[in-house]
Amino acid sequence: MVELQPGQLVRSLAGRDKGKHYLVLREMDHKYVFLVDGRSRPLDRPKKKNKAHLQPYERRTDLGELLETKSLSDSQVIEFLKNLVPETGIPEKEV
């Protein structure tokens, strides 16, 4: 199974949210992660998703200190996603 880190950019490959980009909030176990996007999935309601249904990207932001101090906000998540995912999107093969 792929190891995903907090702050890593991923794209959903299956489900109603197929094609949508998220940031990894944290790993639940070896099979599932919690994802946020700041809008439909805010920090207080992260999405639980199977890692097998995600396409990971090398792009990431460092959430370590923000998560430790609990100072991460939904608006920051939205801004991180804007910076990681350009308006033109990401080539599907970038991993």
C-alpha positions in Angstrom: 0.0 0.0 0.0 1.2 3.5 -0.8 2.5 5.6 2.1 0.7 9.0 2.2 1.9 12.0 4.2 -0.1 14.8 5.8 -0.3 17.7 3.3 0.2 15.5 0.3 -1.9 16.2 -2.8 -4.1 13.4 -4.0 -6.9 12.9 -6.6 -9.9 10.7 -6.1 -10.1 7.9 -8.7 -13.4 6.4 -7.6 -16.8 7.4 -6.1 -19.0 10.4 -6.4 -15.9 12.7 -5.9 -14.0 11.1 -8.8 -11.5 13.6 -10.2 -11.5 15.9 -7.2 -8.3 17.0 -5.5 -7.7 16.8 -1.7 -5.0 17.2 0.8 -4.2 14.3 3.1 -5.0 15.3 6.7 -3.8 12.0 8.3 -3.6 8.3 7.9 -6.3 6.3 9.7 -4.6 2.9 9.3 -2.7 1.0 6.5 -5.8 1.1 4.2 -7.6 4.5 4.9 -6.7 8.2 5.1 -8.7 11.3 6.0 -8.9 14.0 3.3 -9.9 17.6 3.3 -10.5 20.3 0.7 -11.7 23.2 3.0 -15.1 23.4 1.3 -17.2 20.3 0.9 -14.8 18.5 3.3 -13.7 20.9 6.0 -11.4 20.1 8.8 -14.2 19.2 11.2 -15.7 16.7 8.7 -12.8 15.0 6.8 -13.5 12.4 4.2 -12.4 8.8 4.9 -11.1 7.3 1.7 -9.5 4.0 0.7 -5.9 4.6 -0.4 -6.5 2.3 -3.4 -9.0 4.8 -4.7 -6.5 7.7 -4.7 -3.8 8.9 -7.1 -1.0 10.4 -5.1 1.1 13.3 -6.4 4.6 14.3 -5.4 3.3 17.8 -4.6 2.7 18.5 -1.0 2.7 21.2 1.7 4.1 21.0 5.2 1.2 20.7 7.6 3.2 19.4 10.6 3.5 22.5 12.7 0.0 23.7 11.8 -1.5 20.3 12.8 0.5 20.2 16.1 -0.6 23.6 17.2 -4.2 23.1 15.8 -3.9 26.4 14.0 -4.8 25.0 10.5 -8.0 26.5 9.0 -10.2 25.7 6.1 -9.2 28.9 4.3 -5.5 27.8 4.6 -6.4 24.4 3.1 -8.2 26.1 0.2 -5.2 28.3 -0.4 -2.8 25.3 -0.3 -4.9 23.5 -2.9 -5.0 26.6 -5.1 -1.2 26.7 -5.0 -0.7 22.9 -5.6 -3.4 22.5 -8.3 -3.0 25.1 -11.0 -6.2 26.2 -12.9 -5.2 24.1 -15.9 -5.0 21.0 -13.7 -2.2 18.5 -13.2 -1.1 16.1 -15.8 -2.5 12.7 -14.9 0.8 10.9 -15.1 2.6 13.2 -12.5 3.4 10.9 -9.6 
